[in-house]
């Protein structure tokens, strides 16, 4: 059965720490835990586009057993001992490179790259058994939204092959604002104007108009406050590009650390 394509917010190792208040990440955790039950069937494989891997050209992970990359700092020692041992899928990596190349989007291979926290943090919650093969695809270094929409379009057929496409980033990623809100205990919620615009764009019923709006995201109200640098937003473009004619829907709106975070599903 056709799998959807998803855009999910990931955060740091926040689901594996104590917070005050204790339920700070509870809604987000519950969303990830419930994600498998919303799928039409168990995915054959996972293809994840994380905000935390950029390369000059699209690059796909071709590793039989990817290690974890603890690419965060300043967290409690136990968060550097987390495990998530999902196998890689070199055959899927080859297929990804084939589809991107056929669309005129050169794609290289990396046989050493491990799963960064944009992959293993949310998927350790959603798929704790780590028994579904997983492959990571990099962002292209220019972060061109149109190119990433085109990459999603090129990869759309994987959904009919049982592959779940996951863009992992954040709809709001201004860490200076979020850390200030957390330290001061502010109850203000930042990013509401951009989130409203993004929701309307991502759920627009016309594919061409949806892609046009998303490609022009930087002109939206509050865009550069929400994404001072856009690497955490660009995985959404791949997920939306893979949607084809399928509509988009917001499946999570959370308020955490002074900001709004949203997830979207296509198909």
C-alpha positions in Angstrom: 0.0 0.0 0.0 1.1 3.5 -0.7 2.9 5.1 2.3 2.5 8.8 3.1 5.3 11.3 3.2 5.8 13.1 6.5 7.5 16.2 7.9 8.1 15.9 11.6 9.9 18.2 14.2 12.7 16.3 16.0 14.3 18.4 18.8 17.5 17.2 20.6 17.6 14.3 23.0 14.7 16.0 24.8 12.5 12.8 25.1 15.2 11.1 27.2 15.7 13.8 29.8 13.9 15.2 32.8 12.3 18.6 32.2 10.5 21.2 34.3 7.6 21.2 33.9 7.7 17.4 33.4 5.2 17.3 30.5 7.2 19.8 28.4 7.7 17.2 25.6 4.7 14.9 26.4 2.5 15.9 23.5 5.4 15.6 21.0 6.4 12.2 22.4 2.8 10.9 22.2 2.6 12.1 18.6 5.7 10.1 17.7 4.7 7.1 19.7 1.4 7.0 17.9 2.8 7.5 14.4 3.1 3.9 13.3 -0.6 3.2 14.0 -1.5 5.9 11.5 0.3 4.2 8.6 -1.5 2.0 6.1 0.8 -0.9 6.9 4.3 -1.5 8.3 6.8 0.3 6.1 9.3 -1.8 4.1 11.9 0.8 4.8 12.4 4.4 6.0 14.0 7.1 4.0 14.8 10.1 6.2 15.9 13.6 5.1 17.4 15.2 8.2 18.2 18.9 8.7 21.6 17.8 10.2 23.3 16.5 7.0 24.3 18.8 4.2 26.5 18.0 1.3 27.5 19.8 -1.9 25.1 17.5 -3.9 22.5 15.1 -2.6 24.2 12.2 -0.9 22.7 9.0 0.2 23.9 6.9 3.1 25.0 3.4 1.9 25.9 1.7 5.1 24.8 -1.8 6.2 24.8 -0.9 9.9 24.9 2.9 10.4 26.3 4.0 13.8 24.8 7.0 15.7 26.2 10.5 15.4 25.8 12.3 18.7 25.9 15.6 17.0 24.7 17.7 19.9 26.4 19.3 22.9 25.8 20.2 26.5 23.3 17.5 27.3 23.5 15.0 30.2 26.0 12.2 29.8 23.4 9.4 29.5 22.1 11.1 26.3 25.4 10.1 24.6 24.8 6.4 25.4 21.5 6.1 23.5 21.1 3.2 21.1 19.0 2.7 18.0 20.4 -0.1 15.8 18.2 0.0 12.7 19.9 -1.7 9.8 20.8 0.2 6.6 19.5 -0.6 3.2 22.1 -0.3 0.4 19.7 -1.5 -2.2 17.3 1.4 -1.3 20.3 3.8 -1.4 21.0 2.7 -4.9 17.3 3.2 -5.9 17.4 6.7 -4.4 20.5 7.7 -6.3 18.9 6.2 -9.5 15.7 8.1 -9.2 17.4 11.4 -8.4 19.9 11.0 -11.2 17.1 10.3 -13.7 15.6 13.6 -12.6 18.8 15.5 -13.3 19.8 15.7 -9.7 23.2 14.2 -9.2 23.4 12.0 -6.1 26.5 10.6 -4.4 27.0 7.8 -1.9 28.5 7.9 1.6 29.4 4.5 3.1 30.5 5.9 6.5 27.9 8.4 7.5 25.8 7.4 10.6 22.4 8.4 11.8 22.4 11.9 13.1 20.0 13.0 15.9 17.5 14.2 13.4 17.1 10.5 12.6 17.6 8.5 15.7 16.0 10.8 18.3 12.5 10.9 16.8 12.7 7.4 15.4 13.8 5.9 18.7 10.5 7.1 20.0 8.4 6.2 17.0 10.0 2.8 16.1 11.8 1.7 19.3 12.4 -1.8 18.1 14.7 -0.4 15.3 13.8 -3.3 13.1 12.9 -1.5 9.9 15.7 -0.7 7.5 16.5 3.0 7.3 18.5 5.1 4.9 19.4 8.8 5.3 19.5 11.3 2.5 21.4 14.6 2.8 20.2 18.0 2.0 21.9 19.8 -0.9 24.2 22.4 0.4 22.6 25.3 -1.4 19.3 24.7 0.4 17.4 25.7 -2.7 13.7 24.9 -1.9 12.8 24.3 -5.5 15.6 21.7 -5.9 14.4 19.9 -2.8 10.8 20.0 -4.0 12.1 18.4 -7.2 14.0 15.8 -5.2 10.8 14.8 -3.5 9.0 14.6 -6.8 11.7 12.3 -8.1 11.4 10.0 -5.1 7.6 9.9 -4.9 7.4 6.4 -6.5 9.2 5.0 -3.5 5.9 5.5 -1.6 4.3 2.8 -3.8 7.2 0.5 -3.0 6.5 0.5 0.7 9.0 3.2 1.7 8.0 5.8 4.3 9.6 9.2 3.4 10.3 11.4 6.5 11.5 14.9 6.4 13.0 15.6 9.9 13.5 19.2 10.9 11.5 22.0 12.7 8.9 24.4 11.5 10.4 26.9 13.9 14.1 26.8 14.7 15.2 30.1 16.2 17.2 28.7 19.1 18.2 32.0 20.5 14.5 32.9 21.0 13.6 29.4 22.3 16.5 29.2 24.8 15.6 32.7 26.1 12.0 31.7 26.6 13.0 28.5 28.4 15.4 30.3 30.7 13.1 33.1 31.6 9.9 31.0 31.8 8.2 33.2 29.2 4.6 32.1 28.3 4.8 33.9 24.9 4.5 31.7 21.8 6.7 32.7 18.9 6.2 31.7 15.3 2.4 31.8 15.1 2.3 34.1 12.1 4.7 31.9 10.1 3.0 28.7 11.3 -0.4 29.9 10.0 1.1 30.8 6.6 3.0 27.5 6.5 -0.1 25.5 7.3 -2.1 27.2 4.6 0.7 26.6 2.1 1.4 23.0 2.9 -2.3 22.0 2.9 -3.2 23.9 -0.3 -5.3 21.5 -2.4 -3.5 22.4 -5.7 -0.1 20.7 -6.0 1.4 23.4 -8.3 0.2 26.2 -6.0 1.4 24.4 -2.9 4.9 24.0 -4.4 5.0 27.6 -5.6 4.2 28.9 -2.1 6.6 26.6 -0.4 9.4 27.5 -2.8 8.8 31.2 -1.9 8.6 30.5 1.8 11.2 33.2 2.7 8.7 36.0 1.8 6.1 34.7 4.3 5.3 36.7 7.4 7.7 35.9 10.2 9.8 33.6 7.9 13.2 34.7 8.9 12.4 34.8 12.6 11.2 31.2 12.4 14.1 30.1 10.2 17.1 32.4 10.5 18.9 29.7 8.5 16.5 27.4 6.6 18.1 23.9 7.0 15.5 22.8 9.5 12.6 23.8 7.1 14.0 22.4 3.9 13.2 18.7 4.7 9.5 19.8 4.4 10.2 20.6 0.8 11.2 17.0 0.1 8.2 15.6 1.9 5.8 18.0 0.0 7.5 17.3 -3.3 6.9 13.6 -2.8 3.2 14.2 -2.2 2.2 14.4 -5.9 -1.5 15.1 -6.1 -2.1 13.9 -2.5 -3.3 16.6 -0.1 -1.4 17.8 2.9 -2.7 17.9 6.5 -1.3 19.3 9.7 -1.0 16.3 12.1 0.7 18.1 15.1 0.7 21.6 16.5 2.7 21.7 19.7 3.8 24.7 21.9 7.2 24.0 23.4 10.1 26.3 24.7 8.2 29.4 23.6 7.5 28.4 20.0 5.0 26.6 17.9 6.1 23.3 16.2 4.1 21.6 13.5 4.1 18.3 11.6 2.5 17.6 8.2 1.4 14.5 6.4 0.9 14.1 2.7 -1.2 11.2 1.5 
